[in-house]
């Protein structure tokens, strides 16, 4: 059974940083692309970032480009999302996705 577990969210001030993790069990991630998405209160979900199988290709939403970095550690079967220069509009629940499987999400709240 494939399971994804996100962690690392929290409350942070504008301009702050967080590192989100997504630990995957039940399947080796080394053969798959993965992605991060987020859903803000009252809004539809949106893709945030994606990473290729080899990790050498990454794609970002325009709203986070230059501030967020997606990475992967196949040995740990985990992907990461580094969030820098956080803005109030980044407040959302963040989810990782693999082959249509989703985690439960981790809450990121940016507030002064």
C-alpha positions as CSV (number, residue, x, y, z in Angstrom):
1,X,0.0,0.0,0.0
2,X,1.4,3.3,-1.1
3,X,1.4,6.0,1.7
4,X,2.7,9.5,1.7
5,X,3.3,11.4,4.9
6,X,4.0,15.1,4.9
7,X,5.7,17.0,7.7
8,X,7.5,20.2,8.5
9,X,4.7,22.7,8.4
10,X,4.2,25.3,11.0
11,X,3.6,29.0,11.8
12,X,6.2,31.4,10.4
13,X,6.5,35.1,10.0
14,X,6.6,36.7,6.5
15,X,10.1,36.3,5.1
16,X,10.7,33.2,7.0
17,X,11.6,29.7,5.8
18,X,10.4,26.1,6.2
19,X,11.4,22.7,4.9
20,X,8.6,20.3,4.1
21,X,9.2,16.6,3.8
22,X,7.2,13.9,2.2
23,X,8.1,10.4,3.2
24,X,6.8,7.6,0.9
25,X,6.3,4.0,1.8
26,X,5.0,1.1,-0.2
27,X,6.8,2.0,-3.4
28,X,10.3,3.1,-4.4
29,X,10.2,6.7,-5.6
30,X,13.3,6.3,-7.7
31,X,11.3,5.5,-10.8
32,X,8.8,8.3,-10.6
33,X,8.2,12.0,-10.8
34,X,6.6,13.6,-7.8
35,X,5.0,16.9,-7.0
36,X,3.8,19.3,-4.3
37,X,0.5,21.0,-4.3
38,X,-1.3,23.3,-2.0
39,X,-4.8,24.4,-1.1
40,X,-5.4,27.7,0.6
41,X,-8.6,28.4,2.6
42,X,-11.5,29.0,0.4
43,X,-9.5,28.4,-2.8
44,X,-9.0,25.6,-5.2
45,X,-5.9,23.5,-5.0
46,X,-2.9,24.4,-7.1
47,X,0.3,22.7,-8.2
48,X,3.4,24.2,-6.6
49,X,6.4,22.2,-7.9
50,X,7.3,19.0,-9.6
51,X,10.5,17.0,-9.9
52,X,11.5,14.6,-12.6
53,X,12.6,11.0,-12.0
54,X,16.3,11.9,-12.1
55,X,15.8,15.1,-10.2
56,X,17.5,17.2,-12.9
57,X,14.3,18.8,-14.1
58,X,12.1,20.8,-11.8
59,X,9.0,22.9,-12.5
60,X,7.5,25.6,-10.4
61,X,4.3,27.7,-10.3
62,X,5.0,31.3,-11.2
63,X,3.9,32.4,-7.7
64,X,6.7,30.4,-6.0
65,X,9.5,30.5,-8.6
66,X,12.7,31.7,-7.1
67,X,11.5,31.2,-3.5
68,X,10.7,27.5,-3.3
69,X,12.9,24.5,-4.2
70,X,11.9,20.9,-4.7
71,X,14.4,18.1,-4.1
72,X,14.4,14.4,-3.7
73,X,16.4,11.8,-1.8
74,X,15.8,8.4,-3.3
75,X,17.8,6.7,-0.7
76,X,15.4,8.0,2.0
77,X,12.4,7.6,-0.3
78,X,11.6,11.2,0.5
79,X,11.0,14.4,-1.3
80,X,11.4,17.9,0.1
81,X,10.1,21.4,-0.5
82,X,12.2,24.2,0.7
83,X,10.1,27.4,1.3
84,X,12.0,30.6,1.5
85,X,10.9,34.3,1.6
86,X,7.5,33.2,2.7
87,X,4.5,35.5,2.0
88,X,1.1,35.7,3.6
89,X,-0.3,34.3,0.4
90,X,1.7,31.1,0.9
91,X,-0.6,30.1,3.8
92,X,-2.1,26.8,2.8
93,X,-2.1,23.0,3.4
94,X,0.6,21.5,1.4
95,X,0.3,18.0,-0.1
96,X,2.7,15.7,-2.0
97,X,1.5,13.5,-4.8
98,X,2.8,10.3,-6.5
99,X,0.8,8.4,-9.1
100,X,-2.4,9.8,-7.8
101,X,-1.7,9.0,-4.2
102,X,-1.8,11.9,-1.8
103,X,-0.7,12.5,1.7
104,X,-2.8,14.0,4.5
105,X,-1.1,17.4,4.1
106,X,0.9,19.7,6.3
107,X,-0.3,23.1,7.3
108,X,1.8,26.2,6.6
109,X,0.7,29.4,8.1
110,X,2.5,32.7,7.4
111,X,1.5,35.4,9.8
112,X,3.0,38.4,11.5
